[in-house]
Amino acid sequence: MKCPRCDGNKIEVIATSPVGNVWEVYECMDCFYSWRSTETPHIHDKFKLKKEQIDTLQVIPPIPPLDK
Ligand SMILES: [Zn+2]
């Protein structure tokens, strides 16, 4: 299995359906994209990530505290 977003192959199962083993949720350990086994995700080329891009991703800035 390959990650639909970055083509990485480090995919882990992070959740399974509580009843009936109907679906699983997978997560890519490289870019943290996750998807359900019942989906067939299609990522537009524009949103694809390459390994080099993941390595240089900036940390999302924290949300500043609200003014009181
Ligand atoms: Zn990925």
PDB file of the backbone (N, CA, C, O) and the ligand in Angstrom, with CONECT records:
HET     ZN  A 101       1
ATOM      1  N   MET A   1       0.845  -1.192   0.000  1.00  0.00           N
ATOM      2  CA  MET A   1       0.000   0.000   0.000  1.00  0.00           C
ATOM      3  C   MET A   1       0.884   1.246   0.000  1.00  0.00           C
ATOM      4  O   MET A   1       1.922   1.297   0.659  1.00  0.00           O
ATOM      5  N   LYS A   2       0.441   2.241  -0.754  1.00  0.00           N
ATOM      6  CA  LYS A   2       1.202   3.479  -0.830  1.00  0.00           C
ATOM      7  C   LYS A   2       0.333   4.636  -0.386  1.00  0.00           C
ATOM      8  O   LYS A   2      -0.888   4.613  -0.542  1.00  0.00           O
ATOM      9  N   CYS A   3       0.974   5.640   0.164  1.00  0.00           N
ATOM     10  CA  CYS A   3       0.248   6.841   0.558  1.00  0.00           C
ATOM     11  C   CYS A   3      -0.211   7.584  -0.694  1.00  0.00           C
ATOM     12  O   CYS A   3       0.575   7.807  -1.615  1.00  0.00           O
ATOM     13  N   PRO A   4      -1.503   7.969  -0.724  1.00  0.00           N
ATOM     14  CA  PRO A   4      -2.002   8.663  -1.908  1.00  0.00           C
ATOM     15  C   PRO A   4      -1.399  10.060  -2.074  1.00  0.00           C
ATOM     16  O   PRO A   4      -1.407  10.617  -3.171  1.00  0.00           O
ATOM     17  N   ARG A   5      -0.884  10.614  -0.997  1.00  0.00           N
ATOM     18  CA  ARG A   5      -0.379  11.984  -1.097  1.00  0.00           C
ATOM     19  C   ARG A   5       1.115  12.058  -1.379  1.00  0.00           C
ATOM     20  O   ARG A   5       1.557  12.874  -2.188  1.00  0.00           O
ATOM     21  N   CYS A   6       1.896  11.203  -0.710  1.00  0.00           N
ATOM     22  CA  CYS A   6       3.345  11.338  -0.889  1.00  0.00           C
ATOM     23  C   CYS A   6       3.991  10.072  -1.448  1.00  0.00           C
ATOM     24  O   CYS A   6       5.209  10.021  -1.620  1.00  0.00           O
ATOM     25  N   ASP A   7       3.187   9.060  -1.729  1.00  0.00           N
ATOM     26  CA  ASP A   7       3.686   7.783  -2.242  1.00  0.00           C
ATOM     27  C   ASP A   7       4.598   7.056  -1.255  1.00  0.00           C
ATOM     28  O   ASP A   7       5.306   6.122  -1.630  1.00  0.00           O
ATOM     29  N   GLY A   8       4.578   7.482  -0.009  1.00  0.00           N
ATOM     30  CA  GLY A   8       5.359   6.779   1.007  1.00  0.00           C
ATOM     31  C   GLY A   8       4.772   5.403   1.266  1.00  0.00           C
ATOM     32  O   GLY A   8       3.600   5.158   0.980  1.00  0.00           O
ATOM     33  N   ASN A   9       5.580   4.510   1.806  1.00  0.00           N
ATOM     34  CA  ASN A   9       5.060   3.167   2.068  1.00  0.00           C
ATOM     35  C   ASN A   9       5.068   2.795   3.543  1.00  0.00           C
ATOM     36  O   ASN A   9       4.892   1.630   3.898  1.00  0.00           O
ATOM     37  N   LYS A  10       5.274   3.794   4.404  1.00  0.00           N
ATOM     38  CA  LYS A  10       5.183   3.518   5.839  1.00  0.00           C
ATOM     39  C   LYS A  10       3.758   3.820   6.293  1.00  0.00           C
ATOM     40  O   LYS A  10       3.472   4.891   6.829  1.00  0.00           O
ATOM     41  N   ILE A  11       2.888   2.866   6.068  1.00  0.00           N
ATOM     42  CA  ILE A  11       1.478   3.058   6.375  1.00  0.00           C
ATOM     43  C   ILE A  11       1.125   2.237   7.602  1.00  0.00           C
ATOM     44  O   ILE A  11       1.454   1.053   7.681  1.00  0.00           O
ATOM     45  N   GLU A  12       0.457   2.862   8.555  1.00  0.00           N
ATOM     46  CA  GLU A  12       0.020   2.117   9.730  1.00  0.00           C
ATOM     47  C   GLU A  12      -1.494   2.194   9.871  1.00  0.00           C
ATOM     48  O   GLU A  12      -2.128   3.166   9.462  1.00  0.00           O
ATOM     49  N   VAL A  13      -2.051   1.153  10.456  1.00  0.00           N
ATOM     50  CA  VAL A  13      -3.479   1.151  10.763  1.00  0.00           C
ATOM     51  C   VAL A  13      -3.653   1.881  12.079  1.00  0.00           C
ATOM     52  O   VAL A  13      -3.104   1.457  13.096  1.00  0.00           O
ATOM     53  N   ILE A  14      -4.407   2.972  12.081  1.00  0.00           N
ATOM     54  CA  ILE A  14      -4.565   3.733  13.315  1.00  0.00           C
ATOM     55  C   ILE A  14      -5.927   3.518  13.960  1.00  0.00           C
ATOM     56  O   ILE A  14      -6.124   3.882  15.119  1.00  0.00           O
ATOM     57  N   ALA A  15      -6.868   2.932  13.225  1.00  0.00           N
ATOM     58  CA  ALA A  15      -8.178   2.660  13.812  1.00  0.00           C
ATOM     59  C   ALA A  15      -8.883   1.583  12.998  1.00  0.00           C
ATOM     60  O   ALA A  15      -8.636   1.422  11.803  1.00  0.00           O
ATOM     61  N   THR A  16      -9.751   0.862  13.661  1.00  0.00           N
ATOM     62  CA  THR A  16     -10.573  -0.124  12.958  1.00  0.00           C
ATOM     63  C   THR A  16     -12.012   0.064  13.398  1.00  0.00           C
ATOM     64  O   THR A  16     -12.273   0.604  14.473  1.00  0.00           O
ATOM     65  N   SER A  17     -12.935  -0.374  12.580  1.00  0.00           N
ATOM     66  CA  SER A  17     -14.340  -0.205  12.927  1.00  0.00           C
ATOM     67  C   SER A  17     -14.643  -0.997  14.191  1.00  0.00           C
ATOM     68  O   SER A  17     -14.197  -2.135  14.337  1.00  0.00           O
ATOM     69  N   PRO A  18     -15.401  -0.397  15.104  1.00  0.00           N
ATOM     70  CA  PRO A  18     -15.665  -1.055  16.395  1.00  0.00           C
ATOM     71  C   PRO A  18     -16.470  -2.341  16.246  1.00  0.00           C
ATOM     72  O   PRO A  18     -16.352  -3.241  17.077  1.00  0.00           O
ATOM     73  N   VAL A  19     -17.274  -2.437  15.213  1.00  0.00           N
ATOM     74  CA  VAL A  19     -18.105  -3.628  15.030  1.00  0.00           C
ATOM     75  C   VAL A  19     -17.882  -4.165  13.618  1.00  0.00           C
ATOM     76  O   VAL A  19     -17.949  -3.421  12.640  1.00  0.00           O
ATOM     77  N   GLY A  20     -17.623  -5.429  13.530  1.00  0.00           N
ATOM     78  CA  GLY A  20     -17.687  -6.092  12.239  1.00  0.00           C
ATOM     79  C   GLY A  20     -16.464  -5.998  11.357  1.00  0.00           C
ATOM     80  O   GLY A  20     -16.459  -6.532  10.248  1.00  0.00           O
ATOM     81  N   ASN A  21     -15.427  -5.331  11.825  1.00  0.00           N
ATOM     82  CA  ASN A  21     -14.204  -5.253  11.012  1.00  0.00           C
ATOM     83  C   ASN A  21     -14.518  -4.792   9.589  1.00  0.00           C
ATOM     84  O   ASN A  21     -14.083  -5.400   8.611  1.00  0.00           O
ATOM     85  N   VAL A  22     -15.283  -3.705   9.496  1.00  0.00           N
ATOM     86  CA  VAL A  22     -15.783  -3.229   8.212  1.00  0.00           C
ATOM     87  C   VAL A  22     -14.796  -2.284   7.532  1.00  0.00           C
ATOM     88  O   VAL A  22     -14.672  -2.260   6.308  1.00  0.00           O
ATOM     89  N   TRP A  23     -14.103  -1.512   8.356  1.00  0.00           N
ATOM     90  CA  TRP A  23     -13.137  -0.565   7.770  1.00  0.00           C
ATOM     91  C   TRP A  23     -11.948  -0.397   8.688  1.00  0.00           C
ATOM     92  O   TRP A  23     -11.987  -0.739   9.870  1.00  0.00           O
ATOM     93  N   GLU A  24     -10.904   0.134   8.114  1.00  0.00           N
ATOM     94  CA  GLU A  24      -9.726   0.507   8.878  1.00  0.00           C
ATOM     95  C   GLU A  24      -9.351   1.913   8.458  1.00  0.00           C
ATOM     96  O   GLU A  24      -9.668   2.356   7.354  1.00  0.00           O
ATOM     97  N   VAL A  25      -8.674   2.602   9.350  1.00  0.00           N
ATOM     98  CA  VAL A  25      -8.143   3.911   8.987  1.00  0.00           C
ATOM     99  C   VAL A  25      -6.627   3.789   8.942  1.00  0.00           C
ATOM    100  O   VAL A  25      -5.994   3.307   9.881  1.00  0.00           O
ATOM    101  N   TYR A  26      -6.075   4.228   7.848  1.00  0.00           N
ATOM    102  CA  TYR A  26      -4.632   4.155   7.641  1.00  0.00           C
ATOM    103  C   TYR A  26      -4.020   5.533   7.794  1.00  0.00           C
ATOM    104  O   TYR A  26      -4.653   6.550   7.508  1.00  0.00           O
ATOM    105  N   GLU A  27      -2.805   5.546   8.241  1.00  0.00           N
ATOM    106  CA  GLU A  27      -2.095   6.821   8.294  1.00  0.00           C
ATOM    107  C   GLU A  27      -0.693   6.640   7.737  1.00  0.00           C
ATOM    108  O   GLU A  27      -0.014   5.647   7.999  1.00  0.00           O
ATOM    109  N   CYS A  28      -0.288   7.624   6.968  1.00  0.00           N
ATOM    110  CA  CYS A  28       1.058   7.625   6.411  1.00  0.00           C
ATOM    111  C   CYS A  28       2.004   8.208   7.452  1.00  0.00           C
ATOM    112  O   CYS A  28       1.777   9.306   7.960  1.00  0.00           O
ATOM    113  N   MET A  29       3.050   7.481   7.762  1.00  0.00           N
ATOM    114  CA  MET A  29       3.993   7.929   8.787  1.00  0.00           C
ATOM    115  C   MET A  29       4.942   9.011   8.260  1.00  0.00           C
ATOM    116  O   MET A  29       5.695   9.609   9.028  1.00  0.00           O
ATOM    117  N   ASP A  30       4.902   9.251   6.984  1.00  0.00           N
ATOM    118  CA  ASP A  30       5.766  10.284   6.426  1.00  0.00           C
ATOM    119  C   ASP A  30       5.085  11.649   6.415  1.00  0.00           C
ATOM    120  O   ASP A  30       5.667  12.640   6.855  1.00  0.00           O
ATOM    121  N   CYS A  31       3.846  11.699   5.909  1.00  0.00           N
ATOM    122  CA  CYS A  31       3.208  13.013   5.776  1.00  0.00           C
ATOM    123  C   CYS A  31       1.960  13.132   6.644  1.00  0.00           C
ATOM    124  O   CYS A  31       1.314  14.179   6.657  1.00  0.00           O
ATOM    125  N   PHE A  32       1.616  12.066   7.370  1.00  0.00           N
ATOM    126  CA  PHE A  32       0.487  12.055   8.313  1.00  0.00           C
ATOM    127  C   PHE A  32      -0.869  12.219   7.649  1.00  0.00           C
ATOM    128  O   PHE A  32      -1.850  12.590   8.293  1.00  0.00           O
ATOM    129  N   TYR A  33      -0.911  11.944   6.385  1.00  0.00           N
ATOM    130  CA  TYR A  33      -2.204  11.874   5.713  1.00  0.00           C
ATOM    131  C   TYR A  33      -2.904  10.618   6.208  1.00  0.00           C
ATOM    132  O   TYR A  33      -2.260   9.583   6.382  1.00  0.00           O
ATOM    133  N   SER A  34      -4.212  10.688   6.438  1.00  0.00           N
ATOM    134  CA  SER A  34      -4.921   9.476   6.833  1.00  0.00           C
ATOM    135  C   SER A  34      -6.174   9.325   5.993  1.00  0.00           C
ATOM    136  O   SER A  34      -6.755  10.305   5.528  1.00  0.00           O
ATOM    137  N   TRP A  35      -6.574   8.096   5.812  1.00  0.00           N
ATOM    138  CA  TRP A  35      -7.743   7.802   5.006  1.00  0.00           C
ATOM    139  C   TRP A  35      -8.326   6.475   5.432  1.00  0.00           C
ATOM    140  O   TRP A  35      -7.659   5.643   6.047  1.00  0.00           O
ATOM    141  N   ARG A  36      -9.576   6.301   5.092  1.00  0.00           N
ATOM    142  CA  ARG A  36     -10.289   5.090   5.479  1.00  0.00           C
ATOM    143  C   ARG A  36     -10.211   4.069   4.346  1.00  0.00           C
ATOM    144  O   ARG A  36     -10.148   4.422   3.168  1.00  0.00           O
ATOM    145  N   SER A  37     -10.218   2.808   4.730  1.00  0.00           N
ATOM    146  CA  SER A  37     -10.057   1.749   3.734  1.00  0.00           C
ATOM    147  C   SER A  37     -11.213   1.723   2.740  1.00  0.00           C
ATOM    148  O   SER A  37     -11.074   1.181   1.644  1.00  0.00           O
ATOM    149  N   THR A  38     -12.343   2.299   3.110  1.00  0.00           N
ATOM    150  CA  THR A  38     -13.489   2.303   2.206  1.00  0.00           C
ATOM    151  C   THR A  38     -13.428   3.455   1.205  1.00  0.00           C
ATOM    152  O   THR A  38     -14.266   3.552   0.308  1.00  0.00           O
ATOM    153  N   GLU A  39     -12.440   4.317   1.364  1.00  0.00           N
ATOM    154  CA  GLU A  39     -12.288   5.426   0.419  1.00  0.00           C
ATOM    155  C   GLU A  39     -11.237   5.051  -0.619  1.00  0.00           C
ATOM    156  O   GLU A  39     -10.377   4.201  -0.385  1.00  0.00           O
ATOM    157  N   THR A  40     -11.332   5.700  -1.756  1.00  0.00           N
ATOM    158  CA  THR A  40     -10.254   5.615  -2.731  1.00  0.00           C
ATOM    159  C   THR A  40      -9.791   7.040  -2.980  1.00  0.00           C
ATOM    160  O   THR A  40     -10.248   7.700  -3.913  1.00  0.00           O
ATOM    161  N   PRO A  41      -8.878   7.508  -2.137  1.00  0.00           N
ATOM    162  CA  PRO A  41      -8.517   8.919  -2.248  1.00  0.00           C
ATOM    163  C   PRO A  41      -7.779   9.226  -3.543  1.00  0.00           C
ATOM    164  O   PRO A  41      -6.890   8.494  -3.978  1.00  0.00           O
ATOM    165  N   HIS A  42      -8.180  10.325  -4.127  1.00  0.00           N
ATOM    166  CA  HIS A  42      -7.453  10.831  -5.295  1.00  0.00           C
ATOM    167  C   HIS A  42      -6.920  12.196  -4.940  1.00  0.00           C
ATOM    168  O   HIS A  42      -7.687  13.135  -4.725  1.00  0.00           O
ATOM    169  N   ILE A  43      -5.638  12.308  -4.881  1.00  0.00           N
ATOM    170  CA  ILE A  43      -5.036  13.581  -4.523  1.00  0.00           C
ATOM    171  C   ILE A  43      -4.628  14.298  -5.802  1.00  0.00           C
ATOM    172  O   ILE A  43      -3.848  13.784  -6.604  1.00  0.00           O
ATOM    173  N   HIS A  44      -5.168  15.485  -5.970  1.00  0.00           N
ATOM    174  CA  HIS A  44      -4.779  16.284  -7.133  1.00  0.00           C
ATOM    175  C   HIS A  44      -3.274  16.534  -7.074  1.00  0.00           C
ATOM    176  O   HIS A  44      -2.709  16.727  -5.997  1.00  0.00           O
ATOM    177  N   ASP A  45      -2.648  16.527  -8.210  1.00  0.00           N
ATOM    178  CA  ASP A  45      -1.191  16.713  -8.280  1.00  0.00           C
ATOM    179  C   ASP A  45      -0.711  17.913  -7.481  1.00  0.00           C
ATOM    180  O   ASP A  45       0.372  17.899  -6.896  1.00  0.00           O
ATOM    181  N   LYS A  46      -1.530  18.942  -7.468  1.00  0.00           N
ATOM    182  CA  LYS A  46      -1.188  20.170  -6.760  1.00  0.00           C
ATOM    183  C   LYS A  46      -0.946  19.926  -5.268  1.00  0.00           C
ATOM    184  O   LYS A  46      -0.178  20.646  -4.630  1.00  0.00           O
ATOM    185  N   PHE A  47      -1.605  18.910  -4.723  1.00  0.00           N
ATOM    186  CA  PHE A  47      -1.509  18.680  -3.279  1.00  0.00           C
ATOM    187  C   PHE A  47      -0.604  17.512  -2.922  1.00  0.00           C
ATOM    188  O   PHE A  47      -0.496  17.121  -1.760  1.00  0.00           O
ATOM    189  N   LYS A  48       0.035  16.972  -3.930  1.00  0.00           N
ATOM    190  CA  LYS A  48       0.972  15.880  -3.654  1.00  0.00           C
ATOM    191  C   LYS A  48       2.195  16.423  -2.929  1.00  0.00           C
ATOM    192  O   LYS A  48       2.591  17.572  -3.124  1.00  0.00           O
ATOM    193  N   LEU A  49       2.773  15.593  -2.106  1.00  0.00           N
ATOM    194  CA  LEU A  49       3.984  15.993  -1.389  1.00  0.00           C
ATOM    195  C   LEU A  49       5.122  15.065  -1.755  1.00  0.00           C
ATOM    196  O   LEU A  49       4.935  13.859  -1.917  1.00  0.00           O
ATOM    197  N   LYS A  50       6.288  15.634  -1.881  1.00  0.00           N
ATOM    198  CA  LYS A  50       7.479  14.813  -2.100  1.00  0.00           C
ATOM    199  C   LYS A  50       8.272  14.762  -0.803  1.00  0.00           C
ATOM    200  O   LYS A  50       8.126  15.617   0.071  1.00  0.00           O
ATOM    201  N   LYS A  51       9.103  13.752  -0.698  1.00  0.00           N
ATOM    202  CA  LYS A  51       9.909  13.571   0.504  1.00  0.00           C
ATOM    203  C   LYS A  51      10.655  14.856   0.883  1.00  0.00           C
ATOM    204  O   LYS A  51      10.690  15.234   2.054  1.00  0.00           O
ATOM    205  N   GLU A  52      11.244  15.517  -0.101  1.00  0.00           N
ATOM    206  CA  GLU A  52      12.015  16.732   0.181  1.00  0.00           C
ATOM    207  C   GLU A  52      11.112  17.813   0.774  1.00  0.00           C
ATOM    208  O   GLU A  52      11.518  18.571   1.655  1.00  0.00           O
ATOM    209  N   GLN A  53       9.886  17.864   0.272  1.00  0.00           N
ATOM    210  CA  GLN A  53       8.965  18.884   0.784  1.00  0.00           C
ATOM    211  C   GLN A  53       8.588  18.585   2.235  1.00  0.00           C
ATOM    212  O   GLN A  53       8.501  19.491   3.064  1.00  0.00           O
ATOM    213  N   ILE A  54       8.368  17.315   2.524  1.00  0.00           N
ATOM    214  CA  ILE A  54       7.979  16.949   3.885  1.00  0.00           C
ATOM    215  C   ILE A  54       9.104  17.306   4.857  1.00  0.00           C
ATOM    216  O   ILE A  54       8.857  17.809   5.953  1.00  0.00           O
ATOM    217  N   ASP A  55      10.331  17.041   4.441  1.00  0.00           N
ATOM    218  CA  ASP A  55      11.467  17.327   5.314  1.00  0.00           C
ATOM    219  C   ASP A  55      11.621  18.810   5.607  1.00  0.00           C
ATOM    220  O   ASP A  55      12.189  19.190   6.630  1.00  0.00           O
ATOM    221  N   THR A  56      11.117  19.645   4.710  1.00  0.00           N
ATOM    222  CA  THR A  56      11.307  21.086   4.908  1.00  0.00           C
ATOM    223  C   THR A  56      10.011  21.794   5.303  1.00  0.00           C
ATOM    224  O   THR A  56       9.954  23.024   5.335  1.00  0.00           O
ATOM    225  N   LEU A  57       8.988  21.023   5.597  1.00  0.00           N
ATOM    226  CA  LEU A  57       7.724  21.654   6.006  1.00  0.00           C
ATOM    227  C   LEU A  57       7.938  22.487   7.260  1.00  0.00           C
ATOM    228  O   LEU A  57       8.657  22.098   8.181  1.00  0.00           O
ATOM    229  N   GLN A  58       7.301  23.622   7.264  1.00  0.00           N
ATOM    230  CA  GLN A  58       7.414  24.458   8.447  1.00  0.00           C
ATOM    231  C   GLN A  58       6.414  24.002   9.500  1.00  0.00           C
ATOM    232  O   GLN A  58       5.364  23.438   9.191  1.00  0.00           O
ATOM    233  N   VAL A  59       6.761  24.254  10.710  1.00  0.00           N
ATOM    234  CA  VAL A  59       5.853  23.938  11.803  1.00  0.00           C
ATOM    235  C   VAL A  59       4.699  24.940  11.753  1.00  0.00           C
ATOM    236  O   VAL A  59       4.901  26.135  11.539  1.00  0.00           O
ATOM    237  N   ILE A  60       3.513  24.434  11.950  1.00  0.00           N
ATOM    238  CA  ILE A  60       2.354  25.330  11.950  1.00  0.00           C
ATOM    239  C   ILE A  60       2.460  26.260  13.155  1.00  0.00           C
ATOM    240  O   ILE A  60       2.633  25.791  14.280  1.00  0.00           O
ATOM    241  N   PRO A  61       2.357  27.574  12.936  1.00  0.00           N
ATOM    242  CA  PRO A  61       2.501  28.487  14.071  1.00  0.00           C
ATOM    243  C   PRO A  61       1.384  28.285  15.089  1.00  0.00           C
ATOM    244  O   PRO A  61       0.236  28.042  14.714  1.00  0.00           O
ATOM    245  N   PRO A  62       1.708  28.382  16.342  1.00  0.00           N
ATOM    246  CA  PRO A  62       0.658  28.211  17.353  1.00  0.00           C
ATOM    247  C   PRO A  62      -0.357  29.337  17.283  1.00  0.00           C
ATOM    248  O   PRO A  62      -0.033  30.447  16.861  1.00  0.00           O
ATOM    249  N   ILE A  63      -1.568  29.057  17.690  1.00  0.00           N
ATOM    250  CA  ILE A  63      -2.606  30.082  17.702  1.00  0.00           C
ATOM    251  C   ILE A  63      -2.346  31.002  18.895  1.00  0.00           C
ATOM    252  O   ILE A  63      -2.238  30.531  20.027  1.00  0.00           O
ATOM    253  N   PRO A  64      -2.246  32.297  18.652  1.00  0.00           N
ATOM    254  CA  PRO A  64      -1.991  33.199  19.782  1.00  0.00           C
ATOM    255  C   PRO A  64      -3.184  33.248  20.720  1.00  0.00           C
ATOM    256  O   PRO A  64      -4.316  33.010  20.299  1.00  0.00           O
ATOM    257  N   PRO A  65      -2.942  33.554  21.980  1.00  0.00           N
ATOM    258  CA  PRO A  65      -4.073  33.614  22.927  1.00  0.00           C
ATOM    259  C   PRO A  65      -5.057  34.717  22.537  1.00  0.00           C
ATOM    260  O   PRO A  65      -4.669  35.762  22.014  1.00  0.00           O
ATOM    261  N   LEU A  66      -6.308  34.467  22.796  1.00  0.00           N
ATOM    262  CA  LEU A  66      -7.334  35.466  22.476  1.00  0.00           C
ATOM    263  C   LEU A  66      -7.212  36.648  23.418  1.00  0.00           C
ATOM    264  O   LEU A  66      -6.880  36.495  24.594  1.00  0.00           O
ATOM    265  N   ASP A  67      -7.487  37.838  22.880  1.00  0.00           N
ATOM    266  CA  ASP A  67      -7.525  39.023  23.739  1.00  0.00           C
ATOM    267  C   ASP A  67      -8.724  38.921  24.659  1.00  0.00           C
ATOM    268  O   ASP A  67      -9.802  38.484  24.254  1.00  0.00           O
ATOM    269  N   LYS A  68      -8.527  39.323  25.880  1.00  0.00           N
ATOM    270  CA  LYS A  68      -9.652  39.238  26.826  1.00  0.00           C
ATOM    271  C   LYS A  68     -10.285  40.609  27.019  1.00  0.00           C
ATOM    272  O   LYS A  68     -11.246  40.745  27.776  1.00  0.00           O
TER     273      LYS A  68
HETATM  274 ZN    ZN A 101       2.190  10.261   2.869  1.00  0.00          ZN2+
END
